[in-house]
């Protein structure tokens, strides 16, 4: 099972953001989180990625408990955050090569790289536009196999061609048996339909 979430609760002070959320994703499955701001979409994604520690509940990635076996669980995880920050002084090519080495994947040839990124590979990644930085970050996490892809608003600032590229790669990964968990805006659901998603609506938790 790529992802199993059981009874996850997260509070900030007296405010409950997530209240006993239970969710599982099977191989080849896509789940899209919906809900207005404040319903905990980014918080839940943060819990799955290990960036937010839940107050209760368990999360397992590819069968590994995120709390007791974090390194093994994260080995099967690829995550694209809502805000993409790239370090100064690293080119796009170096960014991809670093991730290939970390993920144990072959370094991509220019022909395998997103066509819009190819002319910029030897430019500093921090100089890319917002959309191209997101495309570079996605290209990096797409290197090598993974059980679970977690994406927080992956299409923000990305043009039509870029969105199609991201969806094409995700379709291929789903075909390989990975699962995809993402948060997206309602107006993007039409494009995401090609992934045959299951929609999970998060409602505001009780105070």
C-alpha positions, 0 to 999 in steps of 0.5 A, spaced: 500 500 500 503 506 497 499 510 503 495 509 509 493 514 514 489 512 520 486 517 525 491 523 524 489 529 528 493 535 528 492 541 533 495 548 533 493 551 540 486 550 541 484 549 534 483 543 531 486 542 524 485 535 522 480 531 526 481 523 526 483 523 518 483 516 515 485 515 508 489 510 504 491 510 497 492 503 492 497 502 487 495 506 481 490 511 485 490 518 485 487 522 490 485 530 490 484 533 496 479 539 496 476 544 501 476 551 502 482 554 505 483 552 513 481 545 512 487 542 513 489 540 506 497 543 506 497 540 513 495 533 511 500 533 506 505 536 511 504 530 515 505 525 510 511 528 508 514 528 515 514 536 515 508 536 520 508 532 526 501 529 528 498 529 535 495 523 534 494 517 528 499 513 524 502 514 517 505 509 513 508 509 506 509 503 502 508 499 509 513 503 513 511 507 519 513 514 518 514 515 525 518 509 527 521 508 520 522 515 517 528 513 513 525 507 510 518 511 509 521 517 505 525 513 501 519 511 497 516 518 497 517 524 492 514 531 494 513 537 491 511 543 496 507 549 495 513 554 495 519 551 491 525 554 493 532 553 489 539 554 492 543 559 489 549 557 485 546 551 482 544 550 475 538 546 473 543 540 470 546 540 477 539 540 481 537 534 476 544 530 477 543 531 485 536 528 485 538 522 480 544 521 485 540 521 491 534 517 488 539 512 485 537 513 478 541 514 472 542 522 470 538 524 465 540 526 458 538 532 455 533 529 450 530 526 457 529 533 460 523 537 459 523 541 453 522 547 456 528 546 461 533 544 456 536 550 453 536 553 461 540 547 464 546 550 465 543 557 467 543 558 475 536 555 477 534 560 482 534 565 475 528 561 472 521 564 472 516 561 477 513 556 473 520 553 470 522 553 477 516 548 479 517 544 472 525 543 474 523 541 481 518 536 479 522 533 474 527 532 479 522 528 484 520 524 478 527 521 477 527 514 479 521 509 482 517 511 488 511 509 491 508 515 493 508 522 489 505 528 494 504 535 490 501 541 493 498 545 488 503 543 483 500 547 477 501 554 481 504 559 476 505 553 470 503 554 463 498 549 459 504 546 456 507 545 463 501 542 466 500 537 460 507 535 462 506 534 469 500 530 468 503 526 462 509 524 467 504 522 473 500 518 468 506 514 467 508 513 474 501 511 476 502 506 470 508 503 474 504 502 480 505 509 484 500 513 487 499 520 487 496 525 493 495 532 491 491 538 493 489 543 487 484 548 485 477 546 483 478 550 476 484 545 475 480 538 476 478 538 469 485 537 467 486 532 473 481 528 470 486 524 466 489 521 472 482 518 474 482 521 481 478 520 487 476 526 490 476 527 498 473 533 501 476 536 507 471 540 511 473 544 517 474 540 523 470 542 530 474 547 534 
